Each structure stands twice: as C-alpha cells, then as structure tokens.
Amino acid sequence: MSAITQWTQEQTALISSTIAPGCTPDELKLFAYACQRTGLDPFQKQIYAIKRGKMTIQVGIDGLRAIAERTGQLDGSETFFCGPDGEWKDVWLAKEPPAAAKTIVYRKGASHPFTAVARFDDFNAKQNLWLKMPAVMIGKCSECACLRKAFPADLSGLYSVDEMEQETVTATVTSTPAPALTPAAFAGDAKIFAAGKAAIAKATTIQQLEDIAARMELRKNDLSQQQFDTLLELSLAREAELVPPAATPSDDADPFADD
C-alpha cells in the first residue's frame, strides 16, 4: 500500500496547499513516505516539506522530541546559555542574545550524557523569532544537535527548521552578480546512484520500495537532480510492475480460426 494512502483526499489537498505548497505529486508522495517512516504528523507541525527549487524535508523540535521519547530511552535534558565570557547559566536574562547554547541529553543505560553546543552566530537568521526570542531559538538548535548525537539510529539526517533557517535566508538573498561562466552542474555520487538502481531492481514488495524511497530522501543531497529524478522514475515503474494486473475475461474463441 502506498504511503500516501495514510491521508484522505481532503487531507492530501490540505497538505498540498498549506504544508507542502508547490510540491509536485511525486514530491508529495516522497513527503508521505518520510511521514510514514518517522511517524511524524505534519498536521501537528512535526514535519515540513520546504519547496525552494528542490524540495527538502525538515522537522520541528517537537518532532525530534517525539521520536526520542518513543524510543523509551530518553531520560531528560538540560539547556544552558553563555555570553562571550563562557560562563554557563540555566536561564538567559540579558537583553543581548547569548553567544551560545549547550544542551545535555541523558539516555537510559548510557555510561555518560551527550552534549552539543550551538553558537548563536552560526545559526542566527536575523529575522522573525531570532530577533524576538534569540535565547529560545539557539537553545532549540543545540537541543536538536544533542538529540541526534544521543539517538543517531532514529534521528540521523533529520534537521529542524530552526537549524536550517539561516541557510534559507542566505539562499534567498538576491543580488546582481558580475557576468560569469555558468558553473558545471553537480554530477552526484555515482556509487549511491548505482546502489539505488540496484536496490529498486531487486525490490519484490511495495514496502521495500517505500523503504528505498525513504533512504533516497536522506541521501538526496548526494545525488544530482537528474540522478534523483531517474531513481524516482525507476521506483514508480517498479511499483507498477509489482501491482498485480487486473484480471481480464478469457475468450475461448480462436481469433485466427477460419469462418
């Protein structure tokens, strides 16, 4: 069963117009695979499809927390802030933004806690909530990084909207560059492309194709757009082959018999 059948027709239309605007039907299908694989709910703002040229899938901090909680191994976390002096505090009261945030995540059964630090200058998007609540935003970035360190098998490759916002702002700044030669297109990783083709060809069930699609999304940045589109076409073609054809009525009459 295709992952997109999780949603009703009304829900699919709502996601297409509000949560994943501008996405093609195939991109919407990949988004559905990602929602199914992670168990995150786009209607609760746990996962997003961001379309700026090429679609990317990003998650909310609540989505990462939900996945970590579902493992049954999360044993709490703490977040601290510091200024240029490097002195860590559990609450930030100064008017200026903190220089960095540090999160400590405790995992049951682990011999030591996991720690991650996020520098404000590395993530500051200089707009929206980054101007209103800088401590909250950088705190979420350090927590996301720390949760990935503590639960790599469950969260590897999942990045939050807050972490990626600065990259989005940088990418959307326009200017008038000096004339230059068109750079060569990204060729993509040939080994990953070949492995993807082989996996699709060997798939014998729809579930296997859905798992392959989820892995394709995680390695999307390692593939060129042409490679990714080719794998998507091969996957859809293989899915069509695996769906049993509709039965047709038999005709006992010999069409080549003499009248």
N, C-alpha and C positions, 0 to 999 in steps of 0.2 A: 504493500500500500504506500502510495506517495505521501511524503511528509506534509505536503500542503493540504491534504485532506483532514488534518487536525482542525482546520478552520472552516467555519461555514462560509458560504458565498458572501454573506453580508460582512463577516469579519475580514475576509480576504480583501474586499473592496475598501473597507475602512483602513486596513493596514497599508494598502497601496496608495491611498490618498493622504494619509496623515503620518504614519510611522515610517513608511518607506516610499516617499514620493519620488517619482521619476524613475523608479526601478522597472526594468523590463520583466515580462513574465518569467523568463529563465532566472533572472536575479532574484525575483520574489520567491522562486522555488528553492534557490540556494539559501535564502534567508530562512525559509521554513525548515530546511534541513538543520541549520545552525540552531534554531529554536528547539527543535526536537532533540538534538544531540546534547545540548547544555541543560535542557529542561527549564529554560528561562521564558518568562511570559512578556511579550512585547507590550501588552496592554497594561502591565504594571510598571512599565518603563525600566525593565531589567535588561533589555537588549534592543539595539537600534540598527537599522540599515541606513548608512550615510552615503548618499549618492552625490559625488562631485567628480564627474567624469567617470571614474570606475567606482563601483560600489565597494564599500568596506563595512564590515560588521563590527560594532563596538558595543560594549556592555556598560551598564550603570554600576555604581558602587554597591547598590543593593543586590544586583545580580551576582557579583563576586561573593558577597557575604552569604547569599542563599546557597550557592554551590559549596562553599566551605562548610557551612552549617550542616548540609545534607550528608557530608562525609561522616559525621558523628565524632570527628577528631578535633574540632575547634574547641579550644579551652580558654578563649578570651583574648583580648588585645588591649594595648595601651598606645596612645599617641602623645608625643611631646613636641615642643617648639623651641627654637633658639633664635637669638639675634646674632649679629656679627661677632659677639663675644664668645659664642659657642656654649653658653650656659643653657642647659635644657630645662624647660618648665612644662608642667602639665596643663597650663592654661595660658593663652596669649592675650594680654590686656593692653599692650602698647598700641598707639594709633598707627604706627608704620607697620607694614607687613613683616612677618617673621622671615629670617634668612633661610630657614629650612625647617622641615618637619621630620620626625623619626617615629616609626611605628614598630612595636614589638608584638609579635603574634605567638601565642602559646598553643602547641599541638600536643594532644594526649599521647603519651608514650615516647615522645621525643626527648632526647637527653639534654637538649638546650633549646632556648627560644630562638625565633627567627626575627631578624632586624633588617629594616630598609630605611634609607634616608632619601628624601627628595628636596633638592634645592629650589627655592622659590624662583630664582632667575631662569632655571631650566624649563619651568612649566608655565610661568606667568603669561596668560593670553592677553592681558592688558585690556580686558573688556568684560562686560556683564558682571557675573558674580565674582570674578577675580578682582574687580575694583571695590565691590561691596563687602565681600567676606573672604579676604585673602587667606586667613589662617585656616578656615574651613576647607577651602579648595586645595591648598597644598597638603593639608592633613589627609584628604581623601586620596591624593596621589601617592603619598607614602604608604598608606594602608593597602592600596591596590598592589603596589610593588611587593609589599611584605606578604600579602596573601598568596601571590604567585610563587614566592620562594617557599612558603610553608606547604603549599598544595600544588606542586608542579604537574602532577599527573592529571589533575582536574581543571587547572586554570591556565596551563601553558598556552600562549598565543592569544589570550583574551585580554584586551586592553580597554580601559574605560574612556568614556567621552571626555572626562576631565583631563586625563593624561594626554589625549590627542588634540585638545582644543587649540593649543599653541601652534601645532603643525598645520591645522586647518586655517587659522588666521594667516599664517605665513604664506600658505599656498594661494590664498585668495587675494593677496595684495597685488594690485596691478600697477604697471609702470610702462614706460615707452623705452624698451631696450635698444641699444645700438644694433644696426644690422649685423647679423652673424650667420654663419653657416648652420643649417639645420643639424642638430646632433643626431647621431645614429640611434635608432630605436633600440630599446632594451631587448637583448636576444633571449633572455630567460635561461633557466638551468636545464640543459639537455637531459641530464640524468633523471631529474624529477619528472620531466615531461615524458620520458620513455617509461619510467616506472608507473606513471599514471595510466598511460595507454595499455600497458601490460595488465595492470590490475583491473581495468574496465573490461578488457577482453576475457579475463578469467572469471569475472563475476558470474555467478549462477543464480543469484536471487536478487530481488528488488532491495532487500535490506542491505546486502553487500554494496550495491550501487549507492545507497544513501550514505553508508559509512565512508565510501570513497569520496563522495561529494563533500562531506564534512571535512575530510582531510585536505581536499583540494582548496577549500576556502582558507584553511590555516596556512597553506603554502602559496597562497595567491601572489604574494609579493615576490616570490622566487620565480614566477613564470611571466612570460610576456603575455600581452593581451591576446595575441594570436594563438599562443600555446593554450591559454586558459579556455578560449572560445572553442578550440579544437577538441579539448578534453570534454567540455560540456556537450558538444555535438555528439561525440562518441558515446558519452554516457546516456544521452537521450535515445540514441539509436539502439544501444544495447538494451535499454529498458523496454523499448518497443519489441525487441526480439524475445524478451523474457515473458512478456504478456501473452498468454495463450490466445490464439486466434479464435474468433467466433466460429461456431460450427455452422457449416453450410449444408443444405439438404442434398442428398445424393440423387443422382439421376441415372437410373439403370439403363436408359436408352443409349444406344451407341450412336454418337453424332455422325459417325462415318459409315453407318450401315446404309446399304442401298435401299431406295424406296421400293 
